[in-house]
């Protein structure tokens, strides 16, 4: 049975793997489309800089991206996944916060957890599993 087959009236969805790049000197990745999807897991390479990995969202690829925030302050100023160290010494896989949800376009954002970006000191490729 494939993931697109129906089971008891429901459709099972598949995962999609997406790679994004943080350019050297940038705290954000390139934009990626994620309508009807939510991010489930992410993999960061060794040497990734930042205390948290957050999500910026926009209605279009060329739109203005804004940090996804949580007014209840359950996750801090930006809704982020806290990283184990500020400078990862080994590749790291993590689960995204439950508030990361499907939006038209997103960018990953390396942050200090309080609304400020932390640039990467060299290009970094991040791999995500987007759940549909």
Secondary structure as GFF3:
##gff-version 3
##sequence-region A 1 132
A	DSSP	beta_strand	6	7	.	.	.	ID=ss1
A	DSSP	beta_strand	10	11	.	.	.	ID=ss2
A	DSSP	beta_strand	15	22	.	.	.	ID=ss3
A	DSSP	beta_strand	32	34	.	.	.	ID=ss4
A	DSSP	beta_strand	38	44	.	.	.	ID=ss5
A	DSSP	beta_strand	52	58	.	.	.	ID=ss6
A	DSSP	beta_strand	66	67	.	.	.	ID=ss7
A	DSSP	beta_strand	80	82	.	.	.	ID=ss8
A	DSSP	beta_strand	92	95	.	.	.	ID=ss9
A	DSSP	beta_strand	103	111	.	.	.	ID=ss10
A	DSSP	beta_strand	124	131	.	.	.	ID=ss11
###
